[in-house]
């Protein structure tokens, strides 16, 4: 397909009407073509403002020169120019390519506001490279969908209007219009995965399959459609599985079978902004956690998350922080009490609920944690009951029980935060009471 400003206008999504376009401009041929064609269209894009952003990764000795040249090119076209400087040094175990990409998109996300659209110059050959990279990494349909034409990004959108055009068409446009562009020497370093495919593998494949780029782009679109169907299926299945925001039914997952269950788990974990386990970890989750016996309390961990099970409930959460259950803290209630590894215990006033303020007069509270053998006469029930039994009745998972603050007056158990009050200390109807919520990771567990 021949590239022209008119063809670009047709490729810009009609599904959105941004008030501002941010053009990601590296100075390379692809982004130079995008910039030049958009400048020619500025009177025909619904009065949207055109703003240009160049991200300086600081990885090349020429980075400063490139930024200056990009600024001059924008000035020649009378376009607003913004320079973002980022630290693209890779973290331990992170590839240089991934580090630069992540740093770049973090900077771009800061710029994009509501009703803004980021435009990047990814084209059909980039799409083919991305699909092959994902295939070689063992990706599923979502990964093989490669790059979408339009997606949500930060507070606005991210569009790739050049995805329908070959690299050759963009170069032909640049040469026909006398454009000059930058060449980043790192683009020829075949030690990098994408460059190896671009310079060593794809040219040879194109000799035998001339339509390779368009064919792979078509495959990417079909994978995107399959991924959309899988996500819709996961959302439909989730409706019957969710016991709470944090838990799914093990029985329900088993009834779905392994394939559909793993599909739901992948979607659910991702939606909760937790690190998604690998395929092998999802298989292990199915086998050792979901497949465990009814009385088991299994644990599966992967970087940044863990899965636990209690009875019919599957929990997937951030790893529990280290916590010393032997600590004892005196508390005068004057200020919230920080509990390392748990959060903050604070005072909340209530009427006819919680611990009677009158009953606490002259008594100093201490906060402890379950050691075993604790008993409580619960308000509204007869007799003393072991905490173990109470926790079992309330279906409190074992790993949470030792992390729940117990409030004592001298050696008498007064309340269990988030759960029960001793009958001898409970506020009566109309009487002023005190509740002791534990604030944990921005969640509040009120004392019932």
C-alpha positions in Angstrom: 0.0 0.0 0.0 1.4 3.4 -1.0 1.8 5.8 1.9 0.4 9.4 1.6 -0.9 11.9 4.1 -4.4 11.1 2.8 -3.8 7.4 3.5 -2.6 8.3 7.0 -5.8 10.3 7.6 -7.9 7.3 6.7 -5.8 5.1 9.1 -6.4 7.4 12.0 -9.1 5.9 14.2 -12.6 7.3 13.8 -13.5 5.7 17.1 -11.9 8.5 19.2 -11.9 12.3 18.9 -8.8 13.4 20.9 -8.2 17.1 21.6 -4.5 16.5 21.4 -2.1 14.1 19.7 1.3 13.4 21.2 3.6 12.2 18.4 6.4 10.0 19.8 9.4 11.2 17.7 12.7 9.4 17.8 14.1 11.1 14.7 14.3 7.8 12.8 12.7 7.4 9.4 9.5 5.9 10.6 8.7 8.6 13.1 10.0 11.3 10.7 7.4 10.1 8.1 4.7 10.1 10.7 5.6 13.6 11.8 5.8 15.1 8.3 2.5 13.6 7.2 0.7 14.7 10.3 2.1 18.2 9.9 0.5 18.2 6.4 -2.8 17.0 7.9 -3.0 19.5 10.7 -5.9 21.3 9.2 -7.8 18.1 8.7 -7.8 16.2 12.0 -10.8 17.8 13.8 -8.8 20.7 15.2 -6.7 18.3 17.5 -3.5 19.9 18.6 -0.2 18.3 17.5 2.5 18.0 20.1 5.8 16.2 19.7 7.7 14.4 22.4 11.3 13.0 22.1 12.5 10.6 24.8 16.2 10.8 25.5 17.3 7.5 27.0 20.9 8.7 27.4 22.3 5.4 26.1 24.2 6.8 23.1 27.0 9.4 23.2 25.0 11.1 20.4 21.8 11.3 22.4 22.1 15.0 23.1 22.8 15.7 19.4 19.7 13.7 18.4 17.5 15.6 20.8 18.7 18.9 19.4 18.1 17.8 15.9 14.6 16.6 16.7 13.9 20.0 18.3 15.0 21.9 15.2 13.0 19.7 12.9 9.9 20.4 15.0 10.6 24.1 14.9 10.9 24.0 11.1 7.4 22.5 11.0 6.0 24.9 13.7 5.2 22.0 16.0 5.3 22.1 19.8 8.3 20.0 21.1 8.8 18.4 24.5 12.0 16.6 25.6 11.8 13.9 28.2 15.0 12.5 29.7 14.8 9.1 31.4 17.1 6.7 33.2 17.0 3.6 30.9 19.6 1.5 32.8 18.3 -2.1 33.1 17.6 -3.6 36.5 19.1 -6.9 37.5 17.8 -9.6 35.1 16.2 -7.0 32.8 17.2 -6.8 29.1 18.4 -3.4 27.8 15.6 -3.3 25.2 12.9 -3.9 27.9 14.5 -1.3 30.2 14.5 1.3 27.5 11.0 0.5 26.4 9.6 0.6 30.0 11.4 3.9 30.8 10.1 5.4 27.6 6.5 4.4 28.1 6.6 5.6 31.8 7.6 9.0 30.6 5.0 9.1 27.8 2.3 8.0 30.2 3.0 11.0 32.4 2.3 13.3 29.4 -0.9 11.7 28.2 -4.0 13.2 29.8 -7.7 12.6 29.3 -8.7 13.1 25.7 -5.1 12.8 24.5 -3.8 10.2 22.1 -0.3 9.0 21.8 0.8 8.2 18.2 3.7 5.9 17.6 5.2 5.0 14.2 5.0 1.2 14.4 4.4 -0.3 11.0 3.6 -3.6 9.4 7.2 -4.9 9.5 7.4 -4.1 13.2 4.2 -6.1 13.7 5.7 -9.1 11.9 8.9 -8.9 14.1 6.8 -8.6 17.3 4.7 -11.6 16.4 7.8 -13.7 15.6 9.4 -12.7 18.9 6.3 -13.6 20.8 6.0 -16.9 19.0 9.7 -17.7 19.9 8.9 -16.8 23.5 6.0 -19.3 23.6 3.3 -16.7 23.9 -0.4 -17.5 23.7 -3.1 -15.7 21.7 -2.9 -12.5 23.6 0.9 -12.2 23.1 0.6 -13.3 19.5 -2.0 -10.5 18.9 1.1 -8.3 19.0 0.4 -4.6 18.8 -3.2 -3.3 18.5 -4.1 -0.4 16.2 -5.8 1.4 19.1 -5.7 0.8 22.8 -6.2 2.6 26.1 -3.1 4.2 27.5 -2.5 6.2 30.7 -5.6 8.5 30.9 -6.1 8.5 27.1 -5.3 6.3 24.1 -2.4 4.9 22.1 -2.8 4.6 18.3 -0.5 3.1 15.7 -1.8 4.4 12.4 1.1 3.0 10.4 0.4 -0.6 11.1 -1.1 -1.1 7.7 2.0 0.2 5.8 5.3 -1.6 4.9 8.7 -0.1 5.9 9.5 0.2 2.1 6.4 2.4 1.6 7.5 4.7 4.4 11.1 5.0 3.1 9.7 5.7 -0.4 7.6 8.6 1.0 10.6 9.9 3.0 12.9 9.9 -0.1 10.2 11.4 -2.4 9.8 14.3 0.1 13.5 14.8 0.6 13.3 14.0 4.3 16.4 13.4 6.4 16.5 11.2 9.5 18.7 9.8 12.2 20.2 6.3 12.3 20.7 4.9 15.7 23.7 2.6 15.6 22.1 0.3 18.1 19.5 -0.6 15.5 22.2 -2.7 13.8 23.4 -4.6 16.9 22.3 -8.1 16.0 23.1 -9.3 19.6 19.6 -7.8 20.3 16.8 -10.1 19.6 14.7 -7.8 17.4 17.7 -6.6 15.4 18.7 -10.3 14.8 15.3 -11.1 13.4 15.2 -7.8 11.4 18.6 -8.1 9.7 19.4 -11.9 9.7 16.2 -13.8 9.6 13.3 -11.8 8.0 15.2 -10.9 4.8 15.8 -14.5 4.1 12.2 -15.4 4.9 11.0 -12.6 2.6 13.0 -14.1 -0.3 10.7 -17.2 -0.2 7.6 -15.5 1.2 7.3 -12.0 -0.3 4.0 -11.3 1.5 5.4 -12.2 4.9 4.8 -8.9 6.7 1.1 -8.7 5.6 0.6 -12.4 6.2 1.9 -12.2 9.8 -0.1 -9.0 10.4 -3.2 -10.9 9.4 -2.3 -13.7 11.8 -1.8 -11.1 14.6 -5.3 -9.8 13.9 -6.8 -13.3 14.1 -4.9 -13.9 17.4 -6.3 -10.6 18.7 -9.8 -11.8 17.9 -9.1 -15.2 19.6 -7.8 -13.4 22.6 -10.9 -11.2 22.8 -13.1 -14.3 22.7 -11.0 -16.0 25.4 -11.3 -12.9 27.6 -15.1 -12.8 27.1 -15.3 -16.4 28.1 -13.1 -15.8 31.2 -15.4 -12.9 32.2 -18.5 -15.1 31.8 -17.0 -18.0 33.8 -15.8 -15.6 36.5 -19.4 -14.6 37.3 -20.1 -18.0 38.7 -16.7 -18.5 40.4 -16.2 -15.4 42.4 -16.8 -15.8 46.2 -15.4 -12.3 47.0 -13.1 -9.7 45.4 -10.1 -11.8 46.6 -11.3 -15.4 46.2 -12.6 -17.9 43.7 -14.5 -21.2 44.2 -12.2 -24.2 43.9 -15.1 -26.4 43.3 -16.2 -24.1 40.4 -12.7 -24.1 38.9 -12.6 -27.8 39.0 -15.9 -28.1 37.2 -14.6 -25.9 34.4 -11.7 -28.2 33.7 -8.0 -27.2 33.5 -8.0 -25.3 30.2 -10.9 -23.0 31.0 -9.8 -22.7 34.6 -6.3 -21.5 33.6 -7.9 -19.0 31.2 -10.0 -17.5 34.0 -7.1 -17.4 36.4 -4.8 -15.6 34.0 -7.5 -13.0 33.3 -8.5 -12.6 37.0 -5.0 -12.3 38.3 -4.0 -9.7 35.6 -7.2 -7.7 36.3 -6.2 -7.4 39.9 -2.8 -5.9 39.0 -0.8 -8.9 40.2 2.1 -10.5 38.4 0.6 -13.2 36.1 2.2 -16.7 36.6 3.9 -18.4 33.7 2.2 -21.3 31.9 4.2 -23.8 34.0 3.2 -21.9 37.2 -0.5 -21.9 36.2 -0.2 -25.7 35.6 1.3 -26.1 39.1 -1.4 -23.9 40.5 -4.0 -26.2 39.0 -2.3 -29.3 40.2 -1.0 -28.5 43.7 -3.3 -25.8 44.9 -6.7 -26.3 43.2 -6.1 -30.1 43.1 -5.1 -30.4 46.8 -7.3 -32.2 49.3 -10.1 -30.5 51.1 -8.2 -30.2 54.4 -4.9 -29.1 52.8 -3.7 -25.5 53.1 -1.3 -25.4 50.0 0.9 -22.5 49.1 2.4 -21.6 45.6 4.6 -18.6 45.2 6.0 -16.8 42.2 7.7 -13.4 42.0 5.4 -10.7 43.4 2.4 -13.0 44.2 1.3 -16.2 45.9 -1.7 -18.5 45.8 -3.2 -20.1 48.9 -6.3 -22.2 49.5 -8.6 -22.7 52.4 -11.6 -25.0 52.1 -13.4 -24.0 48.8 -11.7 -20.6 48.5 -8.7 -19.9 46.3 -6.8 -16.8 47.3 -4.2 -15.0 45.1 -2.5 -12.1 46.7 0.7 -10.1 47.3 3.2 -12.1 49.4 2.6 -11.7 53.1 5.2 -9.5 54.7 7.5 -10.8 57.4 5.8 -10.5 60.7 6.8 -11.4 64.3 3.8 -12.9 66.1 5.6 -12.8 69.5 5.6 -9.0 69.8 3.5 -7.3 72.5 2.8 -3.6 72.4 1.4 -1.3 75.1 -1.1 1.1 73.6 -2.6 4.3 75.2 -5.0 4.8 72.2 -3.7 8.4 71.8 -2.4 7.7 68.3 -2.6 4.8 65.7 -0.4 1.9 66.5 2.1 0.8 63.8 2.4 -2.9 63.5 5.4 -3.8 61.3 4.4 -6.2 58.5 0.6 -5.6 59.1 -0.3 -2.0 59.0 -1.8 0.4 61.6 -4.3 -0.3 64.3 -6.4 2.8 65.1 -9.3 3.9 67.2 -12.7 4.5 65.8 -15.7 5.8 67.7 -19.0 3.9 67.6 -22.3 3.9 69.4 -23.6 0.6 70.7 -20.7 -1.2 69.0 -17.2 -2.3 69.9 -15.7 -2.0 73.3 -17.4 0.2 75.9 -15.3 3.3 76.6 -16.6 3.3 80.1 -15.3 -0.2 80.7 -11.8 0.8 79.6 -11.5 3.6 82.1 -8.3 3.2 84.1 -7.2 0.2 82.1 -4.2 0.1 79.8 -4.4 -1.9 76.7 -1.8 -4.2 75.1 -1.8 -5.7 71.7 -0.7 -9.3 71.2 -1.1 -12.1 68.7 -2.3 -15.6 68.9 0.0 -18.1 70.6 -2.5 -20.8 71.1 -5.1 -21.6 73.8 -6.8 -18.2 73.9 -10.5 -18.3 74.8 -13.2 -15.6 74.6 -16.7 -15.2 75.9 -18.2 -13.5 72.8 -20.8 -10.8 73.2 -24.2 -12.4 72.2 -23.1 -16.0 72.9 -23.0 -18.1 76.0 -19.9 -19.7 77.4 -16.2 -19.4 76.5 -14.9 -20.5 73.2 -11.4 -21.1 71.9 -10.2 -18.7 69.3 -9.3 -21.7 67.1 -13.0 -22.8 67.1 -14.2 -19.2 66.5 -11.8 -18.7 63.6 -12.9 -22.0 62.1 -16.6 -21.1 62.4 -15.9 -17.7 60.7 -13.9 -19.4 57.9 -10.8 -17.3 58.7 -7.9 -18.8 56.8 -5.0 -20.1 59.0 -2.4 -17.7 57.7 -4.6 -14.8 58.7 -5.3 -16.0 62.2 -1.8 -15.3 63.6 -1.8 -11.8 62.0 -5.0 -10.6 63.7 -4.4 -8.2 66.6 -5.7 -9.3 70.0 -6.4 -6.5 72.5 -5.9 -7.3 76.2 -6.6 -5.4 79.4 -4.0 -6.8 81.8 -4.3 -10.5 80.9 -7.9 -10.5 79.9 -8.8 -10.7 76.3 -11.0 -7.7 75.4 -11.4 -8.0 71.6 -10.2 -9.6 68.4 -9.7 -6.9 65.8 -12.1 -7.3 62.9 -14.2 -10.0 64.6 -15.4 -10.2 68.2 -15.6 -8.3 71.6 -15.6 -10.0 75.0 -19.1 -9.9 76.5 -17.9 -8.2 79.7 -16.4 -5.3 77.6 -19.1 -4.9 74.9 -20.8 -1.5 74.5 -24.5 -1.6 75.2 -27.2 -0.1 73.0 -26.8 3.7 73.0 -23.4 3.5 74.8 -20.3 5.0 73.4 -18.0 2.3 72.1 -14.5 2.0 70.5 -13.7 0.0 67.5 -10.2 -1.0 66.5 -9.8 -1.3 62.7 -6.6 -2.6 61.3 -5.6 -0.7 58.2 -3.7 -3.1 56.0 -2.6 -2.1 52.4 -5.3 0.6 52.3 -7.9 -1.8 53.4 -9.8 -1.4 56.6 -11.0 -4.4 58.6 -13.6 -3.0 61.0 -14.3 -4.5 64.4 -17.7 -6.1 64.3 
